[in-house]
């Protein structure tokens, strides 16, 4: 089976598994998660650009360099990162659930993680092989 859906930031994200057929996944829950993530992206983009946060290899985002954020703002940034990661986890679970294969969640997560890392703009920090590298 193959999964296709409009991705964040105008990208097409594909998920291939060992089965037959094609399935486009777009549910109200997935749309709501994407909208929440897109809205939050406006707040996260400057943090990606500064190197304060980065795209982790596990499909989450991480506070990579806390010193890039003033101490007074770190709590707010941590809350943004936690909210983003909660939505990402829910998105991965929902895609797997809609495909009637909750056991695919790890594969969905891995596919999204790789696509987001591959499509990250130059200058963003991403995790490759456990190490943070600047794209």
SULTA-V375741 format. One record per run of one state. SS is the DSSP state (alpha for helix, beta for strand, coil for the rest). FROM is the first residue (numbers start at 0). LEN is the number of residues. If there is no record, write none. Layout:
SS_FROM_LEN ; SS_FROM_LEN
This chain:
coil_0_1 ; beta_1_5 ; coil_6_1 ; alpha_7_3 ; coil_10_1 ; beta_11_5 ; coil_16_5 ; beta_21_3 ; coil_24_3 ; alpha_27_23 ; coil_50_2 ; beta_52_3 ; coil_55_5 ; beta_60_3 ; coil_63_2 ; alpha_65_3 ; coil_68_2 ; alpha_70_28 ; coil_98_3 ; alpha_101_18 ; coil_119_5 ; beta_124_4 ; coil_128_2 ; beta_130_4 ; coil_134_1
